[in-house]
């Protein structure tokens, strides 16, 4: 019986990563340098005019300069941008495929050169200020009245066939709108579609064609977001899904596969609210996988225009929820190593955070109906995979091997329960109340040490062992709530709005922020836990919650009601207590531990450090430690062991991985 390969490796790379002056286009040198044969290479040709302008390969034609490097940047780490031709690209694809590597075409919606798009401004994105930006809005009509998507899909199928690509990597702007919906395209074209799709009537001056007058567009955008937000979101979700269906059918029709980027790092509910992207609906039209943008290290370093953020737990929570929402779909995680054009380099400027990301995101799991733990991630997608040195490739391979080397019997922590039946109601509740979404609650609890590293769909509840966590249980149908209350294989924690008529809990408390304070109820917990929640200043709620300002980019979070720090810490402490996990005795403010049970008496500890500095931490495993072995590259000396405790030094923003045998 052939052993299953533990993980896939995909490389997202520009043409600048190869060398068209070599007979094999530099493929041998590239693969020798990387020390691996990837499962797939997605060639980032950036400009969609590569597809729009395709006229076959009978002639030997130059490619647009911004297809030869991302955005046309002049040089990378290895070489200056080269001028590639159509026949050279075909030769590169053939050479890679001869090595057994699948080759995908990858495009953004943006462009610098515009041989075709310069003649078709009707499909450019229009902002709420009425400005046309250099981004394709794929849901529009062409000037002759035909659909852009039909033209694009037909051209794409021809390109894939002529170049022998194995599939299409539907990247940013084609897998989701470039603009968030509150500033997104309210041009005459999109408004006519909206009015034909949804049961909405705009005020007469706004509904009529305006010649895309900026003043009218601005008024439309404001009116829609203030009065028809749910309808606008639903319209976009259907429109994006239809485009994805058209593309998937075209790609599958020529024997290819299609994978989509996640909508700018966003989990399922925020993807729908911010960008009108319904991952489940898109998956159901037949796409073959998603690339999850778990790129917290780059964002934390300021890759997004220097904005400060610390999204480690945000993206960990998002990956759990992506797998819960898409249980049968292959997810691969973006490993953001560097990008010359975007001017960031995590590999060289923040490697410890990349080490931590690889370990943590590779050890998040979903319970299957058969009672097994399935990894949320099938493997890394290196972004971008040019200009790495051999020792850097080796370093990445070692961390991937470590992350995927073992199969966990279970995680020591709570399992998040997911119900599809809460998805749509939660969207409406968030819009109306701005209460915390499940994702927001989960990420903030994880950031405070709540041990949640697995998820299960509620229909698979019978297969789950250990503590359960249900967030926003007020949204659950009655039968699903009763199934949770009947669970007897571990404690059950309910956090959020609690339904009326619940039985008395072993532990129960509520937040201090009214009205509609969040509550916590735990069944099957040791009684006697006393939550200490300090009073906080009153929350000044505006009369118009719909009018709260929306964030301009995905890096800034949505507006939410207040939740007290005391409530969050009490919930996280109670979850840790219920799960009986490793206790952090020293520096619990910054040390977070993920515990995996490999086999009886053998644990793997992923010990992460939220601070920028080295931290010496002491951990209590609650069981006598027989041996403790460092399996990561740091530290170079074994941890100090005394009874049930061990002491180890953890690098700033990094991770230490231990294998510990306990009695």
N, C-alpha and C positions, 0 to 999 in steps of 0.2 A: 504494500500500500504506500503510495507516494505521500510524504509529509507535506502538509499545507505550508506554503511560504508565510512567514509570520507577518510580513507587511509589504505593501507596494511602495515603490519610489517613483514619483513623477517629477519631471524637471520642467519648469517654466522658464524659457530662455529666449533671448533675442537672437537675431542673425549675427549680431556682433560677437556672440560667443563662438562662432565658427569662422572658418577662414576659406574664402572662395579662391584664394591663390594656390591652394593645395589640390592635388588630383582627387582626394576623397573629401574635399571641403573641410578638412581639419577634424573629421569625425574620430579617427583613430587616436590622434593626440588628445582630443577632448575626453574621450572615454578612458584613456590611459591615465590622464591627469585626475579624473574623478575616481578611478579605482572601482567602478561599478558599471553594470549595464542596466540602465533604468527600465522600468516597465513601459514608460511612455515619456515622450518629449512633447510639450506644447510650445510651438514656435510662435512667439509674440510678434506678429506683423503689424500690430497697433492700428493702422489706418484702415477703416472699412472700405475705402476706395479700392483697396486690393481686390475685393470681391466685386464692387460695383463696376469697375472698369475692365473686368476680365473678358477677353475675347478669344479664348483658346490659346494653345501653345504652338501654333504653326509658326509664329514669328518669335524671334529672340528679342525681347523687349526689356528695357530697364525697369526696375521697381521704383516706386516713389521713395524718396530719400528717407521719409519717416516710416517706411516699412523695413528699412535696413537697420534701424535702431529705434528703440522706443521713443517716439516723439521727435526723432531725428537728432538725438544728442550726438555730439561729434566724436566721442571716444569713450571706451570703457577701460577696465583695468588691464586688459590684455592687448588691445589694438584700437586703432582708429576705426571709425565707421567705414565700411567698404561699400562700394556700389554693386549691388547684386542685380542679377537679371532673372527673368522668369525661368529660363532653362537651368540656370545654376540652382535656383530654389528647388526645381523638380529633381535635380541631381542630388541635392542634400537630403531631400525626403527619401529618395530611393536608397541612398547609402545608409541612412539610419534604419530603415525598414529591413535592409539586408542583414542587419545585426540583430533582428528580432525585436526591435523597439517600435512600439506603436507611435505614430506621429499625428499630432492634432494641430489644426489651425486655430490660432487664438487671436481675437480682435477686441479692441475697445470701440466705444462709440465716438471717440474723439479723433481729431485729425488736424494736421498742420497743412500739408499740401492738399489740394482739392480738385483734381482733374474732373471728377464727376460731381462731387458735392458742391463745388462752386457753381454748377449749373442748376442745382436743385435746392435752393434755400428753403423751399417749402417743407423739407423734412428736418430742418434744424430745430433744436430745442428753443423754446421761447420762455423766458423767465416771467415771474409775476410783475416785473418792472417793464415788460414788453421788449426786452433785449434778446436778440437772436445770438446764441452762443455756439461755438464750434463743437457741437455735440449732436449726434443723430437722435431724433425722437422716433423710434422704430414703429410707433403705433399709428403714424399719419398716412395720409394719401400723397401720392405724387401729383404733380400739376395736371396730369391728364385724367385724374380721377381714379386711377387704379391704386391698389394698396401697395405701399412700400414693402410690406412684409412678403407679399407674393413675389415681387421682383427680387428682393434680397434672397429669399429661400431658393428660388430657381437658380440664381447666380451662384449661391453657395454650393448647391448640389453639383453644378458644373465645375466649380473650382476644386471641390474635394475629389471628383472623378479625374479631372485632368492631371492633377498633381499627385494623385494616389494617397491623399491624406486618409488616415484611419478614422478621423472624426473631427468634431468641432468643439473647441473650448469656448463656450459662450460667456465671455468675461464681462467686466464692469460696463454698465450702460446698455448692454444687450440682455443681460440676465435680470436687470432691474432698471428703473429710471435713474438717470444721472442726478436729477434734482429731487429733493423731498417734495411731497405732494402739496404742501402749503405754499410752495413757491414754484411748483411745477407747471407744466404747459397748459395754459388756459387760452390758447390761440383759438381762432375761429374753427379750425379743423377739429380740435379736441372737444370744444364745447358742443359742436353739432353732434359728434359721436355720443357725448355724455347725455344730451337731451334725448337722443334716440334710444339710449340704453336704459336709463334710469327714470323712475317716476318722479321727476323733478321739474319744476317750472322756475326759471330765473326771472327776475324783473325784466320787463320788456327791453329796455335799452341794452341790457347785458346779454340777452339771448340772441340778439340780432347780429349778423355779420358786421364786423367793424373795420375790415381791412387790417386786422391785428393792430389796432390803435393802442399804444402803450397805456393810455389812461383807462380805456375800457378794460383791457386785460387786467390791470391792477385792481379795479373795482370787482371784476369777476372773481379773481382769486380770493379776495377778502370776503366777498359774499358767500362763496361756496364753502370756505373753511369755517365760516361762522354759522351758516344755516343748513348746509347739506354735506357735512363732513363724512358721515357714514356712507352716504350715497356715492360721493366722490371716491372714497376708498374702495368701495365695492366695484364701481365702474373700472377703476384702474386695475384691480385684481383680475377681473375678467378679461380686460384688454391685454394685459401682460401675459396672462395664461394662454390666450388665443395666439399671440405671437409665438410663444414658446412651442405650442402645438404645431404651428405651421413649420417652424424651423426643424423640430424633431422629426416630423414626417418626411421632410425633404432629406434630412441627413440619413435617417433609417432607410429611406427609399434607395439610396446609393450604397447601402451596406455599412454605413458609418455609425458611430456613437456620438452622443452629445452630453457634455458635462457643463454645469453652470456654476458660476461663482455665487456664493452667498451675497445677499444684498448689503454690502458694506459693513460686514461684521455682525449684522443685526439678527437676533433670535427671531423665532417665528412670529410672535405677536407684533414686535416693533417693526419687523420687515413689512408687515401688512399695514400698520398704522403710518409709518413714515414714508414708505415707497410703493404701497399698493401691490406687494408681492406676496402671494399665497403659495408657500413652498409645497404644501400638500397637493393643491390643485395642479401645480406645475408637474410634480412627480407623477400624478395620475395620467397626464397626457403622454407619458412615455419617455422622459429623459432618463439618462443612464447613471447619473450621480451628481453630487454637489461638491464643490471645493469650499470648505469652511474657512473663513478668514480669521483664524485664531492667531492674530498677529499682535498680541499685547506688548511684547518687548519693543517693537518698532514704534507703536503708538506712544508708549510710555517714554521713549527717548525723544519724542517730539517730531516723529517723521511726518505727522500731519500738520504742517505749517507751524511747528514749534509750540502747539497747544499742550498744556499740561494735562495729563490723564494717567490713571493707574488702573487699566482695565483687565488685569489678570483674572480676577474672579468673575467679572462680567463675561469674558469670553469662555471661561470654563463652564459657567452656568449655561451659556448659550449653546455650547456643544452638547451638553446633556439634553437640552430641550430640542435641539435639532434632531437628535437620534430618536427621541420619544415621538416627535411629530412625524418622522420619516423612517419607521422601523425597518422597512425592507429596502432602503436606498443606500447605496455605497457613499460614505462620506470620507473625504480625504482632507487633511488639515494643512493649510498653508503655513509653511515654515519660512517666515520672512527673514532671509539672511542679509540681503542688501539690494539696493536699486540705485544705479548710478544716475539715472535721469531724475528720480525723485530725491536724490541726495540724502540717503540714509544708509547706514551699514551696522546692523545689529551684531553681525559676526565679529566685527573688529572693535565696536564701540560699546557693546553690552553683551558679551558672550555668556556671562553667568545667567542672565535672564532668559536667554535662548535655551540653555541647558535645562532650566526649570520648566519652561514651557513644553519642551519636547517630552519630558518625563510625565508631567501632570496631564497634558491633554491625551497622551497615549494610554493613560491608565484611568480613564473614565469609562463606565460600562452601562450596558442595558441588560436587564434580566429578560431572557427569552421565555417563551411559553414552556419550554422544556426544563427550565430551572438552571440554565447555564448563564454565565456572564459573557456577553459579546462586547468587544471593544467598540466604542463609538467611532473611532478613527481607524480607517484601513491602512493609513500610512501617510507620509509627508509629501507635500508638493513644494519643492524648493523654489523660492521666489527671491531674486531671479538667479538663475543657475549659471551665470557667466563670471569669469574673472576670479574663481576660487583657486587657491593653491592646493597642491596635493595634501599637505598636512591639515588643511581646513576641511577638505573632503573626508579625510580619515577621521577627524574629530567628530564630524556630523554622523558618519557611519557608526562610530562607537556609541554615541548617545542614542541613536535609533535602535541599535542592537540591544542596548541595555533596556530601553523602554519597552520593547516588544518581545524580550527574550523569554518571559515567563507567562504562564496562564494562571490567573488568580482564581482560587476556589471561591472566594468571596471577598468583599471589601468590609472592613470593620468600620461601620458607620450606618447612617440612615439611608434608606432608599426613597427617592422622590417619586411620588405617584403622579402619573400624567393621565388626564382624561381629555379626549378630543371634544367631549360635550361641553367643556368649559371655555373653549377657545373663542367662539363668537360672542358669548355673553360677556367675557372678560373685556373684549374690545369696547362694547357699549358701556360697561361699568367704568372703564378707565376714562373714556371721553366725558362721561357725565360727572364723575366724582374725583378724578385724578388720584384715586387710591392706588397703592402699590400693586403692580402686576406680579405675577408669579415669578417672572425672571428677576425683577428688581428685588423682591424679597429673598430669593435664593442667593443671588450674588452677594447681598449685604450680610446674610447669615454666614455664608462661606468665608467672607472676608474677616469675620469675627471668630472663626474657628469651628463653625458647625461642620461636622464630618459627613458631607453629602457628596458621594463620588459614584453613585449609581442611580439609575432611573428605571422605572417599570411602567408600562402601560397598564391601566386598571384591569383590562381584560386578561392580563397575565398575572394577576394578583396571587392566584393559587400557587404559583411557582416561587414566590419571593420568600426569603427567610430574613429575620432580623427586624430592626426598627423601621417604621414607616414614617414618612413626612408627607402631609398633604397641605399645600398652600392654597389660600383662597377657597376653602371648602364650601363657602356659601354659594359657589357657582355649580356645585356638583348636583346631578340629578339624585333624587331620593334613593333609588335602588343602589347607585354607586356609593353614596354616603353610608348606607346600611351595610354594604359589603365591607367597607373599611372598618366600621365599628365592630363587625364580627371577627375581624382579624385577631388571631391568637398566637402568632409565632414571634411576637416581639411587641414592644411598646408602639403606640400610635400617637403622633403629634399632629395637631391641627393648628395652623397659624394663619390668621387673616381675619376675614369676617366670618363669624361662626353662625351656622343656621340655628334657628329657634328650635327648642325641644330636645336638645342634646342631653344624653344622660350625664349625671354628675361625673366630672373628671377627677382623676387622682391629684392632678396639679392644674390650676387654672389661674390666669392673671390677665390684665389688660393694660394697654398703653395709656399714657396720660393725655394724649392729644385727641380731643373731641372736636366736633361730633364724629361718630362712626369710628371710634378708636379700634385699632387692631387688637385681637385677642389671641391667647394661646391656651390650648387645652390638651393635656396629655393623659392617655389611658395606658395602664400597665406600667406606669413609672413608680419608683419608690416614693411613697408619700412623705411629706415633710419639707419639700423644697420650697423655699421662700424667695420669691423674686423681689429684688430691691430696685425700684424704678424711681429715680429722683424727679421731682417736678421740673418742668421746663416752662419757658415763656409761652404765653398763649400764641396760637397760630392765627395770623391775620389772614383770613380767607377772603379773597375777592368775591364780589357778587357774581361775576361772570367767569366761571371756571373755563369756559370754552375760549375766553379771550386771552388766556395766559400765553405768553410768547413761546413760540416753538424754536427749538435749537436749529441753527443754520446748517450744522454738519453732524455726522454720526458720532463724532468724538464727544460732543456735549450731550448730556442726558436729557431725557424728557422731563417736563415739569411734573412734580409729584407733591402730594400732601406730606406733611411732616410725620415722621415716626421717630420716637425718642431713642437715643443711644442706649439708655437703660433697658428698654424693652428688647432691643435687638440682642444685646449682650446676654440678657436673661434667657432668651430663646436659644441662643447658640450654646450657652453653658448647659442648659437642660437637655438639649439634643446630644451633646457630648456625654453627659452623664448617663442618659438612657442607652447609648451605644456602647458604653464601657470601653472607650478608646484610650489610646495613649494620652496621659496627662502631661502637659508642659509645666514643669516646676519652675523653670527659669526662663524669663523673657517670653512669657505667654502673649505679650502685646504684639510681637512681630513674628513669632515662630508658628508655622502651621504644619501639621503632620497628616499625611495620607497613609493609611495602614492597609496593606493587602495581605491576605492569608493565602500563601502559596500551597501549603499542605499542613497537615496536623503538626503544630509546634514550630512551624517555620514562617516567619513574617518578613515582608519587605516594607521598610519605612521610607517614604519620600518626605524629607524634612526641608521645608522651604522657609526662606527668610524674606520678610517684607521690607526690611530696612536696607539702607545703602551700605551698611557696615558689617564687618565680621561680628557674629554673635555666638557666644558660648552658651549652649542651652543644655538643660538637664531634663530628661524625660523619664516618666514612670510608666512602665508597661503593665503593671498590675500582676505580673507573673515573673518568676525567677528567670533571669537571663542566663542562659548557658554559654552562648557565644554571640558575638556581634562583629560582623565583618563589613568593611567599607567596600562597596562594589562600584561606586562612582570614582572619578579620578581624584577627588579631594574629599577629605584630608588624607594625607599620606601616612597617618598613624591611626591605629584602631581606637574606637571610643573607649573611655574608661567605664568599667562595669562594676556595679556594687549592688548585689541583690536583684531587685526588680528595676533598678535605675541604670541609665547610661548617660554619659556626658559627651557632647560632640560639638565641634566648631563648624559653623555654617557660613559660607561666603555671602557678602551683600547681594541682595536680589537674586541669589542663586539657590542651589539645592544640594543636599547630600543624600545619597541613597545607601541604606544599610540593609543587610540581610541578618536577621536576628533569630536565633533558635531559643525557644522558651520552654520551660517545663510545664 
